Every structure is written in structure tokens, then in C-alpha cells.
Amino acid sequence: MNTDGAPQLGWWQQTWRLAAAAAVGVPAWLYTGVLLHWQGAETGSWFVIGDPLVALGCLAALLWRRRFPLAVALAVAIASAASALAAGAALVALGSVSTRRRPAEIGAVVSAYVIASQFAVGFYPVQIPPGSFWLQVAFPALTAGIAVAVGMAVGARRVEVRSLRERAESAEREQSARAAQVRALERNRIAREMHDVLAHRISLVAMQAGVLDHRSDLGAEDSRVLVRGIAEASHSALEELRDVLGVLRADPGHPEPPQPSLDRIPELVAEARASGLDVTLTSTVSGTPSDVVGRTCYRVVQEGLTNAAKHAPGARIHIALAGTADDGLDVSVHNSSATTKPVQPPASGFGLLGLAERVGLAGGKLDHHPGPGNGYVLTARLPWPNPIHEKRT
């Protein structure tokens, strides 16, 4: 188990680290041999056999320094008292435990290393000059300080790299979440546009087909009118569907075609009348609202006609538009009760929900509820700011 959060080491990385630890200990071992030779002392079997064996054991213990950093560092630091060649392994173990940047652990290992170095002279008959005690303490403390500084720098770098990696992963997750949100919004937009384009036309087609199926008293001319209306509504639905699909397949920089606005409502009402709906329109709108408000008003009227054709065939439908700049725009679609049995086409169930979202985005408020005489009322209040006042402010 890796306790310091460091990445796992491969065999080559382990090998060169152990080789470096052995190389650092070689000068200390050779210096001890030269010093013994100068003083005329015999090196003995310990210098040739025991010292390298202890160093080899310390190097082997370094393989577990990531799993048991404190235990390995203390063991190697204490064992270095019996082996000059193990000094490199002790410094590597000290640097490794310093990457954890825990003062108590670092202090314990440094103390063990410095104290152990004072007992190293007991294994070799080396004569110590008088007054050199502070030198014997200062040199191990200096080398230990260098190892600690390097280890803490490595540990700080690991923390920084880990922080950057976590930030990158967090940014990637946020980017994925934003992309998913954009895809969901785009799907909702496509569904709303498809509903606006097809629901009205298909509802008129279904209503006219229902009339042909249930009315056996229709004359030839009336039947031709209904069949012509079905053909025209179907053709219009296909044309508008082609326009929507063209926009979806177009390049991102390709401009969208102009959307129907307030000035197209009389044309919408005329098409509904031609299909057999009993529709009246009253408008007291003074001025021209913004494109957003006009498009939203058009969609409210379109949804009202679609629902009336679906659920109240043969009903009288009254559309009222009123508003001026600063006062807002009010739209109302009221239909009476059905005079014939409705022929229910497949319903999406998202018409009013999507319309409420559209009105909300325009800053307005949508309301729909049953009306008198088993009818239904769909109303919307849309803001209409005065551009003259906006320029002044």
C-alpha cells in the first residue's frame, strides 16, 4: 500500500534509485578504508564483508520504503551506524520519508541518523582527533539536512502535480456536465420546434379527416374542400418540417430563417378557418413589439388553436390581442365546448409545458384553465418595454 500518494515505480526506476544510493555510500566506505590505512590499522573482515552485507540489507529494505516509510527510514538510519557503505541508503530513506512533509517523522529519523553516526567509530579502530566532536555531529546533520530539503521539495512537487491533475479531472467533469446540459437543451429546443411546426398542422389534418369519417351528409363540394384542406395542411407540414431539419443540419454559423411573428397571426387564423375551424380574431395592438415577444405571441395563438382542434372540434374559438408599449401584450385564446366527439390524435403532452418555458424565457406569464360552458381559456401576459424609454435610460 502506497502511503505517500507517490506514483508506483517501475523496475528501472527502482534500479537506478538503489544504484544511486549505493554510489553515495561508496565514497564514505572508501574514505573509511583510506583513513584506516593512514593510521596503520587493519581493515579486517568487517570492512570487507560485514559492512557491504549490512549495506546490501539496507538497500533491500529500501524496496519497501513507500509502503512502510517511517519504519524503513528508522531501521536503515540505525543500521548505518554499522556500515559506512549504508550511508547512501540512509540518506535516500530519509529523503523518502521527508516527501511526506511530517515534521515529527522527519525529526525522529534525523535524530536516529545523527546519533547512529556517533557510534560508527566503534566498528573501526579509527583514532578521533581531540575537539572534533562538533565536526562529527555537524557533518551528518548537514547531509541529513540536504536529504530532508530534497525530499520536501519532491513532496511539494508531488502535491502540486496531484492538485493540477485533480483540477484537470474536475474541469473535464465540468466540461462533460456542460456538454450534457447543452445536449439536453438542444434536444428540448428541437422537440419544441418540431412540436410547434407539426402539432398545429397535424391537428388540423386529424380534425378534417375526422369530419370526413363522421359526416355522411356532406356534399361533394364540402368533401372536396376538406380533402383540399388535408392536402394543403399536409404539404405545409412537410415544408415546415423540411425548414426545421435544414436549420438543424446547417453549419453553426448559418443564420436561421425568420420565425413567424405577430404580423403572421391573421394568416394563421385564415388557415384555421380554411380548415373548418370557427375562429374570430380581435386585435387592439398598437405598435410593433420586439421579435421575441411577437414570436412568443404567435406560438401562444398557434398552441391554442392546436389544442382546440384536438380536444374541442366544432367549438367556437375567439382570439383576443391587446397591448401597447410599456403596458405589455395580452393574448387570449378561448374556445367553447366541443360540438362533436373529438378524434384524439397521438399527443406529446409537452405542448403547454414547452409553451410555458418559451413564455418564461420571454419574461412573461402563461395561464390556462377551464372556461365557462365547458370551454377552455389560454392566456399569456408578455412584457413590452418601450424602446424610447430604454434609450433614455
Buried (B, 14 or more C-beta within 10 A) or exposed (E): EEEBEBEEBEEEEBEEBBEEBBEBBBEBBEEBBEBBEEEEBEBBEBBEEBBBBBBBBBBEBBEEBBEBBBBBBBBBBBBBBBBBBBBBBBBBBBBBBBBBBBEEBBEBBBBBBBBBBEEBBEBBEBEEEEEEEEEBBEEBBEBBEEBBEBBBEBBEEBEEEEEEEEEEEEEEEEEEEEEEEEEEEEEBEBEBBBBBBBBBBBBBBBBBBBBBEEEEEBEEEBEEBBEEBBEBBBEBBEEBBEBBBEBEEEEEEEEEEEBBBBEBBEEBBEBBBBBBBBBEBEBEBEEEBBEBBBBBBBBBBBBBBBBBBBBBBBBBBBBBBBBBBEEBBBBBBBBBBBEBEBBEBEEEEBBBEBBBBBBEEBBBBBEBEEBEEEBBBBBBBBBBBEEEEEEEE
